[in-house]
Amino acid sequence: MAPPSQQLVFAASSTDAGVAAWDLRTGAEAIRHRPCASRPRALVAVADRFLAAAQAPAGNSAPIYYYHWDKPQVAVKSFPTEPIRALIADPEGSYLIGGGVSGDIFFWEVATGELLVRWHAHYRDVRCLALYDLLLVSGSEDGSIKVWDLITMLDELARSEAKTPYLYSFNQHALPVTDIACFHGAIAVSSSEDRTCKIWNLSEGRMIRSISFPAIIDSIELDPRSHIFYAGGRDGKIYVTAMGVDVTSQGSGDSSILGALDDHSKGVTSLASSTDGLLLVSGSEDGSVRVWDTRTQQVTRKFKHSQGPVTNVLIVTPKRVNLPPLQPLRKVCAANGEVEPQAVILPDPENDVHIAEYRSSNLLERCLDSLQQHGNSSLFDSGASTLNGMPNQLGTEWRSKYLELQDLFVHQVLGQTPSSMDT
């Protein structure tokens, strides 16, 4: 019998204490990657093949570091044109997306290190990013949230012809957006320093409800098993919150908050859930990491990272793939005509691991091929059916059925009737 895969908890800090990793089963520290000093939302596991961490600015330098699972030192350093505040990868690990301090969004291809596109998204720092299939959701220091169709953003002609580069722009948060998470059915949840979490319908471009909290919420994590989410507060509590209670009509958020997990002495900065939803990991400004059993709501393990605050936590089952040697940093032309050093990671098709049940990069490739043939790029446009080789009439019918199913899903998740959705 093959040994079970090792499941690790990773935690990073804004101080240069490295990325610590603990074995979730034994509690032993597995490895510590150094150096690393990352702000919240800046650490990502790229398809469970390696770690990427955007560094907090130190002098004139703010690189992105890549780490192998079994080597403590930095494997590759990249140097974007500006500090990257938020960093995510698509589930297949084909792309890295970064949010910069200028409000720009950067879209890199992992295999080549090439910067495919860069665009100005917000007036201030991009603090958080989330993906739902081919939709990118960004939240900013300026309090705004924007939804981007990646097909459009990767097509220069479509960008130039679009009335606005984004699909939707939300401005209901009064203060900076701190985190965003996406749920099945094109539902997103955002948190803000205005002490609210807001639920959005991404396919229709509207806010469904707003939930108030006793403290500022800095992090959110969705429960994959049910229609609840966890909200990490600056008061050290993790609020267990239901999506499906219509608090707007009741004027209070109390009925949505089902309970609270309370074991941190300072603010909860980051949350991560296991794929089965049975474990929740929390990181805090008190420098500690907690592992929670979500069924009993009890702490099962406690880890100490460092004297500094924990800013990022991940639950990862590392894939021990034989990546080819990392190529040295190379320079490519940036949009402003200057040269920019970037990293190159070349995947080995024979040794790479296929991520089942998710084909975002394959779909994106088909979409881009179709754009070249048909010149259509809007994800929610009726003509998007040509991406699957169907005529426009069938595409219109497909889109109608899709929206009907999506709308039904939203009703079920949020416990609404169609009439209440319009209030």
N, C-alpha and C positions, 0 to 999 in steps of 0.2 A: 504494500500500500504506500502510495506517495505521501510524504509528510505534508501536513496542512500548511497553507500559505501563511506567512508571517504578516500579521496585521499590526501596523505601527501608528502611533500618535505622534505627529510632528507639531512643534511649537516654535515660533520665532518671536523676537522682541525688537523693540525700536532701539535698544542699546545693543552694542556689538558683542552679544553673548552667543552668537551662532544659532543654528537651527538644531534643536534637541529632538531626539526620537526615542520613544519608549515602546517596548513590546507590550501590546495590549493584554496579552494572555498572562505574562509573567510579571509585568511591571518593571522589568529591568531596563536601564537605559541602553539603547542599541548603538547609537552613534551620535556625534555632535558635529555638524558641518560648520566650519568657520572659514572666513568671517561672514557675518550676516547681521544687518540692522535694518529691519523692514517696518514700514508703517502698516496700519490695518489694510486688508484687502490686497496685499502685495506679494503673497506667497501662494504658489500654485503647483500642484502635481500634474505634470504634463502626461496625460494618458497613463498614469502610474509607471512611467518609464524613467523619469528623472524629475528633479525639483527645479523650479525657476523662482527667483526672488528678486524683486526690484528693491534696490537699496535706497534708504533715506539719504538725502544730500549730505555730503561731508566735504566742505570746501567747494571746489568746482566740479567734483565728481559725484555721479549718482548712477552707477552701472547696474546692469541686470546680471545676476550670477546664475549659472547652472551647476547643479550638483548631481553626481551619481549616488545611488543608494549606499554603496559599500565603501565610498572614499570620502574622508572628512574634508578634504580641501576642495576649493572651487575648481571645477573642470573647465569652464569657459566663462569669459567675461565679455559682455556687450556694452557698448556705450551709446545710448540714444542721444538725440540732440537736446533733450531736456529731462529732468527727473520724472520718473514714472510713478504716479501715485497709486494706481490700481492696475492689477495684472490678472488676466484670466486666460485659459486655453479652452479650445473646443474639446469635447469628450474624446475624440480620436487623436488629439495631440498634433493635429496638422497645422494649427495656427495659434499664435499668441496675440492677444489684444491688450494694449496698454492705454491707460488714461493719463495724460500728462498734466503738469502743473499749470500750463498755459490754457487748458481747456481743450487741447487737441486729443484726438484718438488715433492710435497707431495700430496698424494691422500687418503683422509679420507672418510670413510662411516659415514654419519651423525647419523644413527640409533644406532650405537654401539660405535662410537668414534674410531673405529679401523683404524689404518694406514694400508691400503691395499697394497700400494706399494710406494716406494720412489726411485727416480733415479736422476743421475747427468745429467743435461740438458745443462748448459751453463758454461762458464769459470768465469763469474761474476754474479752479482745480477740478478734474474728474476724480471723484472720491471712490466710486464703486461702479462695477460693471457686472452684467448678468446676461446669459444667453438663453434664448428659447428657440431651438432649431436655428432658423436663419434670421431671427430677430435679435438685435443687440439692444440692451437697455442700459442707459448710462445715467448716473446720478452725480450731482455737482455740488461744490461749495456754494454756488449761487442759488441753491434751493430748487433748481429745475431738474426734471427727469425727461429724457428724450428716448424715443424708440426709433431704431434705425433698421431699414431693410438692407441686409448685407449684399444682396444681389445688386441693388441699386448703387450702393457705395463702391462696389468693385467694378462698376461699368461707368466709365468716364462720360460717355454720351448720355446715359440715363441721368447722371448727376447734373449735367448741364441743362437738361430739359425739364427736370423736376421743379415744381413751384417752390418746394422747400426740400432740403436734403434729407430731412427726417420724416418719418411717417406721422408721429405724434409728438407733441410737446406738452408736458404737464407742469403746471406752476402752482399747484395747490399747497405745497409745503412752504411754510413761512421762513424756515431756517435751513441750513445746509443739510443735504441728504447724506446719511451715514452708511446705509447698506441697502441692497436690493437682492431679492431672490425670486426665481420664477417657478411656477407650479404647472402641472399638466393642465391642458385646456387653455393655454395662453393667459394665465392669471399671474400677476406679479404682485409682490408685497414689498413696500419700501418703508424705511425708517428715517427719522429726521431728528435734528436737535430741537424741533418744535414740540417734542414729546408725543408725537403721533406716529402710527403706522397706517399706511393707506394701501388699499387693495385696488388693483387696476385690471381692467379687461383690455388686453393688448390688441385683440383683433378688432375691437370696436373703438378703441382709443378713448376710454373714459374711466373715471374713477367710480368704483362701486361703493366703497364705504371708507370711513376714516375712524380709527380707534385711538382713543386717548389713553395715556399711561401716566403713572405717578412720577416717572423719572424720564430723563432723556434716554432714548434707545439707540445704542451704537451698533448692534448686530442682530441679525435675524437668521433663522434656520427653519426650513420647512420639514414637517414630519412626513416621510414618504408613505406612511401607512394610512394616514387619516387627514382630515381637513383642519388641522391645527398648525400653528407655527410657534416657535420659541423666540422670545424677544429679550435680548440681553441689555439690562439697564445700567446706568451709571451709579445706581444705588446698590449694586452688587447682586441684584436679583435677576433670575431668568423667568420671565412671565410666560406661562403656558396660555396660549391665546387661540380662541376659535375664530375661524374665518366666517362662519355661517350665522352669526348673530347680528341682526340689523341694529347697530347701536345708534345710527343717525336719527332714527325715529324716537329713541328713548332718551337721547341727550346725555348718555353716560357710557363710559367704556367698561364699567364694572362687569356687566353681563357677558362681555366677550372674554375677559380675563378669568380663566378657569382655576388658576392657582399660580404658585411661584416656587421655583427651586432656589434655595437660599443657603449658600455655604461660602461665598466669596466675601472678603472684607472690603474690596473696592470694586470699581466698575467692571462689568463684563464686556470685553472688547471684541470677542470673536467666539463663534459657535460652529460646530461641525457635527453632522449626524452620520451614523452608519447607514449602509444601503438598505438594511432591513428596518431601520428606525428604532431598534431596540437600545441603542447606545447614543448618548449625546455627550460631546466633549466641549468644555468651555474654557476659555482663557481669560485672564483678568489682569487689571492693572496692579494687583497685589503680587504678581509674579508667579502665580500658581496656575495649574491646569487641573480640572476636575473631569472625571468620567462618571456619567450618570446612567443608571438603569431607568429608562423612561417608563417602564411598567410600574416599578415601585417608587420612582422619583427619589431614589437614594443614591448617594455617592458610593461608587465601587472602587475607585482608585484616585489617589492624589499624587500629583507630580509637582516638583518645584523646578522652575526653569532657571531663574536668575534673580538678581536684585531688581532688575528693571521690569517694566510692564510687559506682559505677553500681548502681542498684537495680532497674531495669526495662529490658528490651530487647524490641523487637517487629520483625517483618518484615511490611511492609505494602505493598500495591500500591494507592495512593490512588485512589479513585473521584472523578473531578473533576465531581461533580454540582453543579447549580445549586440549592443550598439557598436557601430564602427567607430574608429578613432575620431574624436572631435577635430574638425578642421580648424586651423588658426583663424584668428579674426581677419575678416576681409572688409574692404571698403566699397560701398555702393553709393551711387549718386542720390542725394536727398532731393526733395522737391524744390529746395531753394538753390540748387546747383552746387552746394557744398558736398564734400565727401563725408560719409558717416560710417564708422566701424560697426560691424555687426557680426554675430556669431553664426557659424554654420554647423548644423547637425544633420547628417545624412542617414536616414533610416535604412536598414538592411532588410529587404523584402523577405529573405529567407528566415531571418531570425525575429522579425518584428511580430508583435502580438496583435491579432485582430480583436477589436472591441466589438463584441456582439451587440446586435439590436440597436446600433446607432451608426448612421452612415452620412453624417453631416458633410464631410469632405467630398464623398462621392456625389452626394446630391448637389453640392455647390459646383462641382466640376460639370455635372450635367446641365445645371442652370447656366453656367458661363458659356458652355458650348451652344446652348439654345439661344443665348443672347446674340452670339455671333451670327446665327442663322436667321433669327426672327426679329432681332432688335427690340425685344420686349423684356422689361426688367422688374416690373412692380410685383412684389410678392403677393399682394392682395388684389391685384388687378385681374379682371376676368380673363385677360389674355395670357395670364401666367400658366394656363393649361397647356400652352405650347411647349412648356418645359418637359412635359411627358409625351409630347408628340401628338396631342389631341387637337382637333380643330377648336376654334373659339367658342362655338355653340356648346360643345360638350364641356369646355372649360368653364363656361358660365354656370352650367348645371352642377359641375363638380364643386365650384366655389359656393353655390347656394346650399348644397347638401352639407359641405364642410361647416359653414357658418351655423346651420341649423343644429348640427351635432355639438358644435362648440358651445352654442348658446344653452343647449340642454345640459351640458356638463357644468357650466357656470351656475345654472339654477340649482343643480344637485349639490355642488360643493358649498355654495353659500346659503343654502336653505331658503331660496327665494322662489316666489311665483313670478310668472312673466309680468304681472301687473306691478309687483313691487320693484322690479328692475327699472321701471321707468320713473320711479319717484325720487 
